[in-house]
């Protein structure tokens, strides 16, 4: 039995982890048979550590860390410290370590593991976005990480000894927007409570001025807490599959994050929207020196292809947002989506598995 210590704190990290587990097929997780990716191995694999409890039996459920923003993180500091001590001790009992995203936690964990178990191989999948901010993390990654698996081609400029494994969304998205008109508008206010509470008042204002069906994407974990978290949802049809909603919508209003890249890959026209606490926004603006925050825009800019989609941060003009919807060009978005998929090339799960069992 080969054991892998996993640290997957965020919802998106757990989606990516699920694709990896489908290929590893560890015992006891109730997943499908492993995929044939050209690797000969009869070994069994199991995971331990921090991840969503739907994927197995974690030491700590990743939902305990479902926060966003400096002030949201503060209450979790003690929990994080204890988790790092526990996981770094456990690292001595596993074959390899897989860290996924979440650099504030995972780099500290990697350092502690190397202090206690210097020879333990650590694989970091979805590396810190040092091209946006905190370039000092480059030194930390180089010091503690054995294999660097990055997911955007332009990151080769930073991780020259790393491996471009592909992008996880190309594993998870296999169907793209067709040419039909559906008469739906999708609203994706994010997965974290602070994001949802910031954008829902704006979404309600937009809803009043839109004469199409409004689909509100809600994560399954909030299924029984919709009124508490989203407030008044009158006029919205609740959907629990954001990707399906995007495929059946003519336009989307989306909170900044992975969902914007999903929409870009699917080919549904959208605008990015984001609102944070003013002090958090000012801090981020001071340190982040990028022309865009949307991943599709960042990728296109690196390729010299211009802007993929509009972005609105902190303040929102309802009439302008309505105009963006009315003037959207589905054919143009679908073409840009095709170009984006060509840039990203392929999914990443197969290549991460090769790193884990190699």
C-alpha positions in Angstrom: 0.0 0.0 0.0 1.4 3.4 -1.1 0.3 6.3 1.1 0.1 9.9 0.0 -0.2 12.9 2.4 -2.5 15.4 0.8 -3.1 19.1 1.6 -6.2 20.3 -0.3 -7.8 23.2 1.6 -10.0 24.9 -1.0 -13.1 23.7 -2.9 -11.4 24.0 -6.2 -8.4 22.1 -4.9 -10.7 19.2 -4.0 -12.3 19.2 -7.4 -8.8 18.8 -8.9 -7.9 16.2 -6.4 -11.0 14.2 -7.3 -9.7 13.9 -10.9 -6.4 12.6 -9.6 -8.1 10.0 -7.4 -10.1 8.7 -10.3 -6.8 7.7 -11.9 -5.1 6.5 -8.7 -8.2 4.6 -7.5 -7.2 4.4 -3.9 -9.0 1.8 -1.8 -12.0 2.7 0.2 -12.9 5.9 -1.6 -15.7 4.5 -3.7 -14.4 6.1 -6.9 -14.5 4.7 -10.4 -11.8 2.3 -11.7 -8.6 4.1 -12.4 -8.1 5.3 -16.0 -5.6 3.8 -18.4 -3.0 6.5 -18.9 -0.2 4.3 -20.1 1.3 3.6 -16.7 1.9 0.0 -15.6 1.2 -0.3 -11.9 -0.6 -2.8 -9.8 0.0 -0.9 -6.5 -2.8 0.4 -4.4 -2.8 4.0 -3.2 -4.5 5.7 -0.3 -4.6 9.3 0.8 -4.5 10.9 4.2 -4.3 14.6 5.4 -6.6 17.5 4.7 -9.3 17.2 2.0 -13.0 17.1 1.5 -14.6 14.3 3.5 -16.5 13.2 0.4 -13.2 11.9 -1.0 -12.3 9.7 2.0 -11.4 9.9 5.6 -9.3 13.1 6.2 -7.5 14.0 9.4 -9.2 17.3 9.0 -12.1 18.3 6.7 -11.0 21.0 4.3 -14.3 22.8 4.8 -12.9 24.0 8.1 -10.6 26.3 6.1 -13.3 27.7 3.8 -12.5 31.4 4.3 -11.4 34.4 2.2 -9.7 37.6 3.2 -7.3 38.7 5.9 -9.9 39.2 8.6 -11.7 35.9 7.8 -8.4 34.0 8.2 -7.6 35.3 11.7 -9.8 32.9 13.6 -8.3 29.9 11.8 -4.7 30.6 12.7 -4.6 28.3 15.7 -6.3 25.6 13.7 -3.7 26.0 10.9 -0.8 25.8 13.3 -2.1 22.5 14.9 -2.8 21.0 11.5 0.8 21.8 10.3 2.3 20.1 13.3 0.1 17.0 12.9 0.6 16.7 9.1 4.3 17.2 9.3 4.6 14.4 11.9 2.5 12.2 9.6 4.8 12.9 6.6 7.3 10.4 8.0 4.7 7.6 7.6 3.8 8.2 3.9 5.5 7.7 0.6 5.0 11.1 -0.9 3.4 14.5 -0.1 1.0 16.3 -2.5 0.3 20.0 -1.8 -2.4 21.7 -3.8 -2.6 25.5 -4.1 -3.2 27.5 -0.8 0.4 28.8 -0.4 -0.1 30.6 2.9 -0.7 27.2 4.5 1.1 24.8 2.2 4.5 26.6 2.1 4.6 26.6 6.0 3.7 22.9 5.9 6.4 22.1 3.3 9.0 23.9 5.5 8.0 22.0 8.6 8.0 18.7 6.7 11.5 19.3 5.4 12.7 20.2 8.9 11.4 16.9 10.3 11.9 14.6 7.2 14.5 16.2 4.9 14.4 13.3 2.3 10.6 13.2 2.0 9.5 14.1 -1.6 7.1 17.0 -1.8 5.1 17.7 -5.0 3.4 21.1 -5.2 0.5 21.2 -7.7 -0.8 24.6 -8.6 2.0 26.8 -7.5 1.8 30.2 -5.7 0.8 33.0 -8.1 4.1 34.8 -7.6 3.6 36.5 -11.0 0.8 38.5 -9.2 2.4 39.2 -5.8 4.6 37.9 -3.1 7.6 37.1 -5.3 9.5 36.2 -2.2 7.7 32.9 -2.3 9.9 31.8 -5.2 12.8 31.3 -2.8 10.6 29.3 -0.4 9.3 27.0 -3.2 12.8 26.4 -4.5 14.0 25.6 -1.0 11.3 23.1 0.1 9.6 21.7 -3.0 11.0 18.7 -5.0 8.7 18.7 -7.9 6.9 21.9 -9.1 3.8 21.3 -11.2 2.4 24.5 -12.7 -0.9 24.9 -14.6 -0.4 28.0 -16.8 2.1 27.9 -19.7 3.5 31.4 -19.0 4.6 30.2 -15.6 7.6 28.6 -17.3 9.2 32.0 -17.1 9.3 31.6 -13.3 9.5 27.8 -12.6 12.2 27.0 -15.2 12.9 23.6 -13.5 9.2 22.9 -13.0 6.8 20.9 -15.1 3.8 22.2 -17.1 1.3 19.5 -16.3 -1.6 21.0 -18.1 -4.7 22.8 -16.7 -7.1 20.9 -14.4 -10.2 22.6 -15.9 -9.5 20.8 -19.2 -10.0 17.5 -17.2 -13.3 18.8 -15.7 -14.8 20.5 -18.7 -15.6 18.4 -21.7 -18.6 20.2 -23.1 -18.5 23.7 -24.6 -21.1 26.4 -25.4 -23.1 25.8 -28.6 -24.6 28.4 -30.8 -28.2 28.3 -29.4 -30.0 31.1 -27.6 -31.4 29.8 -24.3 -33.0 32.9 -22.8 -31.1 32.4 -19.5 -28.7 34.7 -17.6 -26.3 33.0 -15.1 -25.3 34.7 -11.8 -22.3 33.2 -10.0 -21.6 35.1 -6.8 -18.7 32.9 -5.6 -18.4 30.1 -3.1 -17.2 32.0 0.0 -19.7 33.8 2.2 -18.0 37.1 2.1 -18.1 37.1 -1.7 -21.7 36.1 -1.8 -22.8 38.8 0.6 -20.9 41.5 -1.3 -22.4 40.7 -4.7 -26.0 39.5 -4.0 -27.3 43.1 -3.6 -25.8 44.0 -7.0 -27.2 40.8 -8.6 -30.7 41.7 -7.2 -30.5 45.1 -8.9 -29.5 43.5 -12.2 -32.3 41.0 -11.9 -34.9 43.7 -11.8 -33.7 45.0 -15.2 -33.4 41.7 -17.0 -36.4 40.1 -18.7 -34.7 36.6 -19.0 -34.7 33.7 -16.6 -32.0 34.3 -13.9 -30.1 31.2 -12.8 -28.3 31.6 -9.5 -25.5 29.1 -9.0 -25.3 27.8 -5.4 -22.7 25.3 -4.2 -24.2 22.1 -2.8 -22.7 22.8 0.7 -25.1 25.8 1.0 -28.2 23.9 -0.2 -29.9 24.1 3.2 -28.6 27.6 4.0 -29.7 29.6 1.0 -31.9 32.1 2.8 -29.2 32.6 5.5 -26.3 33.1 3.1 -27.9 34.6 0.0 -30.8 36.6 1.5 -33.7 37.4 -0.8 -33.5 35.1 -3.9 -37.0 35.9 -5.2 -36.8 36.0 -9.0 -33.9 33.6 -9.3 -34.0 30.0 -10.2 -31.5 28.1 -7.9 -29.1 25.7 -9.7 -26.5 23.6 -8.0 -24.3 22.9 -11.1 -22.5 26.1 -12.2 -21.0 24.5 -15.3 -24.4 23.3 -16.5 -25.8 26.8 -15.9 -23.1 28.4 -18.0 -23.7 25.9 -20.9 -27.4 26.9 -20.9 -27.0 30.7 -20.5 -26.6 33.5 -23.0 -24.5 35.6 -20.6 -23.1 35.5 -17.1 -22.2 37.8 -14.2 -19.4 36.0 -12.3 -17.4 36.7 -9.1 -13.6 36.8 -9.7 -12.0 33.4 -9.3 -11.8 30.0 -11.0 -15.4 30.3 -12.2 -14.4 33.0 -14.7 -11.8 30.7 -16.2 -14.4 28.0 -16.4 -16.8 30.3 -18.3 -14.0 31.3 -20.6 -13.1 27.7 -21.4 -16.8 26.8 -21.8 -17.3 29.8 -24.1 -20.2 31.7 -22.4 -19.9 35.5 -22.6 -19.5 37.1 -19.2 -18.1 39.9 -17.1 -16.0 39.5 -14.0 -17.2 41.3 -10.8 -15.5 41.6 -7.4 -16.1 43.5 -4.2 -14.0 43.2 -1.1 -13.7 45.1 2.2 -12.2 48.5 1.3 -9.1 48.0 3.4 -8.5 44.6 1.9 -8.9 46.0 -1.6 -6.5 48.8 -0.9 -3.9 46.4 0.5 -4.2 44.1 -2.5 -4.0 47.0 -4.9 -0.8 48.2 -3.3 0.9 44.8 -3.7 -0.6 43.3 -6.9 0.8 44.9 -10.0 -1.4 43.3 -12.8 -3.5 44.9 -15.5 -6.1 42.3 -15.0 -7.4 40.0 -12.2 -9.3 37.5 -14.4 -7.2 34.4 -15.4 -8.4 34.3 -19.0 -7.4 38.0 -19.3 -4.0 37.4 -17.8 -3.3 34.4 -20.1 -4.4 36.4 -23.2 -2.3 39.4 -22.2 0.8 37.1 -21.9 0.0 35.8 -25.4 -0.4 39.3 -26.8 -4.1 38.7 -27.6 -5.7 41.6 -25.8 -8.7 41.5 -23.5 -10.8 38.4 -23.2 -13.6 39.9 -21.0 -14.6 43.0 -19.1 -13.8 43.3 -15.4 -15.5 45.5 -12.7 -13.9 45.9 -9.2 -15.5 47.4 -6.1 -18.0 49.7 -7.8 -20.7 48.7 -10.3 -22.7 50.7 -12.9 -25.9 48.7 -13.3 -26.7 50.3 -16.7 -23.2 49.5 -18.0 -23.5 45.9 -16.8 -26.8 45.6 -18.6 -25.3 47.1 -21.8 -22.4 44.5 -21.6 -25.0 41.7 -21.6 -27.0 43.2 -24.6 -23.8 43.8 -26.6 -22.2 40.5 -26.0 -21.1 38.4 -29.0 -21.5 34.7 -28.5 -19.6 33.8 -31.7 -16.6 36.0 -30.7 -16.5 34.5 -27.2 -16.6 31.0 -28.6 -13.7 31.7 -30.9 -11.7 33.2 -28.0 -12.6 30.1 -25.9 -11.2 27.8 -28.6 -8.0 29.8 -28.7 -7.7 29.6 -24.9 -8.1 25.9 -24.9 -5.3 25.6 -27.5 -3.0 27.7 -25.3 -3.7 25.5 -22.2 -3.3 22.3 -24.4 -4.5 19.5 -22.1 -5.7 18.5 -18.6 -3.3 18.0 -15.7 -4.6 15.0 -13.7 -2.8 12.4 -15.8 0.6 14.1 -15.5 0.2 14.7 -11.7 -0.5 11.0 -11.3 2.7 10.2 -13.2 4.6 12.4 -10.7 3.0 10.6 -7.7 3.6 7.1 -8.8 6.9 7.6 -10.7 
